[in-house]
């Protein structure tokens, strides 16, 4: 039976390098019989306790989307050694209870299998991958062991604005896809 994997990309930039990576992840998942679904969370309001309840409609919608998936894959650039604010805001909203002060009901992401990948410069996105893995564990997601796959962007990508994965990079992602599918069970 096919499982659905949501993909949350940490950059909405036109021709985003990490969107290119996420597109390849989606293709690889689908070759393995999975359904890949991109999350569009750019219109989520910033989480503030003053406006958390009643829950904004955009938040209700994204939570309903997440409730229907079997796994969540984060694909993120590295901003100053960390994750983009919009991606952190998504995780913050998903980690909050649907009803005020309800600490008994698990959140929509509680126990949800997750993994992370990223494309960056010389760091191979290692800092953002470590931070996302730590954060997803903290908010009680079922984080796949390790820190995912990080790819180094070739010099040509910075010059042309286009990131085309190499054969070797595709093989790394294909291996992570197989590992994540096995992890989900």
N, C-alpha and C positions, 0 to 999 in steps of 0.2 A: 504494500500500500504506500502510495506517495505521501511524503511529508512536506509540509510547507515551512520554508526558512525565510524569515524576514531579514532584510539587509538594511541597516541604518548607516548611511554614508555621512561622514563628518564634514563634508564640504558641499555646498550648493553652487560653487563657482562654475561658470560655463567652462567646459573642457577640463573639469577637475581631474587631476591625476588619479585621485582615489576613487572617483566615479568610474574611470577606465578600469581600475583594478576590480571594483565591485561588479562591473559588467562581466568581466571574465569569471569571477566567482559564480555569478548567476548562471552563466553558460555551463560551467563545470558541474554545478549542482543539478541542472536540468539534464545534462548527459547521464547523470547517475540516477535519473528517475525522480528527482525531487522537484518541487515547485518553489521557485524563488520569487520573492515579492519585495519590492523596494518600498521603504517607509518614506512618506513625505511629511515631515514634521516641522517644516520651516515656519509655519504659522502658529506654533504653540506659544502662548504667552509666557513670559518669564515667571517662574514659580515664586510666589510670594505668599506668605501666610494670610495676608489681608485679602487676597483674591483667590485663595485655594478652593473655598466653598462659597456658594455652590460651584461645583466643578465646571470649568469652561467647556463648551461643546467640543472644541478642538481636542481637548484632553480626553473626554469621554470617547470620542471617535478613535483616537490612537490606541487607547486601552482596549477597546473592542476589537481592533485589528490584531493587537498582540495576543489577546485571549484565544485567537483562532490559529496561531502558529505553533510549530513544534520546536522551533529554535530561533535564535536571534544572533545575527552576525554583524559585528561592528567593523567598519572599514573607515579608518581615520587618518588624516594628515596629522602632523606633529606641529603644534603651535607653541613655540617657546618651551619645548620639552614637555608639553601637556596636550590635553584634548581641547577641541574648539568649544566655546561656550554653548553653542546650540546643541551639541551632542550631550554635554553635561546636563543641560536643561531637560532634554528628553528623558535621560536616566532618572533625574530627580522626580519628574512627574510620574514616571512609571513605578517608582519605588514608594510612592505615597499611598495611603489607604483611600479607597473610594468614598468611604463615609468618615466624617469627622471623628477623631479619637477612637477609631476602630482598630485596635491593635491585635484583635483575635483573628480576623479574616486575612488570609494571605493576600499579598498584593498580586497584581496580574503577572509580574515577572518572578515571583517567588518560585524557585526551583526550575525556571526555564533554562534549558541548555543554551550556552552562549560561547562564542569564540571571537577572536579579533584578528584583523590584518591591517597593514598600513604600508603606504609608500611614502618615502621621504628621501632626504639627501643622505649624507654619510652616516647618519645614525640608524638607517634602516627602520625608522619609526620605533626604535626600541623603548624610548621613554613613554610615548603615548600608549604603546601596547601594554607595558607594565602597569601604567596607571589605570587603563580601562579594565584590565584583568583584576587588579586590586579592588577597584570600585564595584565591578559586577559581583565579585565575591562578597564584598561588604553588604550589598543590598540583597543578598541571599539568592542570587541567580546561581545556576549550576554551571559554573565556569569551567570550560575544558582545561585540563592541566597544561601548563606551559604558558607562553605569552604569544601564541599565534605566529603568523608569518609576517616578516617585515621585508619589504623590497626596497632596494636602493634605486632611485630614479637615475637613469643615464643622463649624461650631460646634454644629449640631443633633446631630451624632454624639456629641459629648462630653456633651450634656445628656440624650439619650435612650438612649445606649448602643448605638445602631444606626447602621451605616454603609451608606447606599444610594448607590451610585455615580451620578454625574450622567451625562447623555448625553455630555458632553465627555470625562469620565474614561473612560467605556466605549470611546469612540473611540480614546483614547490606548492603552488596553490592547489593543484589537483590532489596532492598528497594530503594537504590540510582538509580538503573537501571530504576525502575518503575517511580521514580520521574523525571528522565532525559527525559524519553520517553514522559511523560506528558508535561514537560517544552518545548520540541521541538514542540509538537502539531501535 
